């Protein structure tokens, strides 16, 4: 029920009472006057099913026996639960070794990406008024429009000749191929940082490297979180580049380790889905605990 407030208003010699209806606010918060967009809410709910349903199917299949999977559609609840699939997947994929390779490549790619992309973007952002730097900036952005399959075969040949068909080469490739998008993200944010902060540091005697290390880089933490997580997800889940670059079986990543379940005539789906969940779990935990930094970085980068 809505309440009302009686406000006395002077009108000439007499005083009359004017009843002003009190506005009803959502959730009882007077500062929140937004309305719920039910069409957008319904659309988000439907789109979320594209994530929830496959995830439920993966968990359900991973906990079943092959006989249980063959006797149903796959969506039935697994009972009794078969935890043995995870033990079999652990052995068949050499999970500890694949996990170490993937973690090494991912961490190395993130560290080198943050150091190189932020430095290059800072140099470009502060010199975009010069024709040379503007040309370099657009040249790097043009690489975003080159599909990876076009350069895949030359890449295999070059990495083999240079000895980069190993985890170290993968770190270098992820750092270089992520440079275009990362510079685009960093540059927009750096241009919103007042240049007076850098000029004040130079007046105090700071060198160029010290200005970047102690003034600019700490201010880039929101973008560092965004770029770091995007690079982490890419390097962890990538399948094509490790497939064509890595040559030694001992260097294979988790994404390549899943390939052992694909046979010529059939696939062991129950063990394969258990392996998929094991490979997905570490990155999922990282993203759950760091998603607020990604959202914060995107929001800050959009505000000048």
Order of alpha helices (4+ residues) and beta strands (2+ residues): beta-beta-alpha-alpha-alpha-alpha-alpha-alpha-alpha-alpha-alpha-alpha-alpha-alpha-alpha-alpha
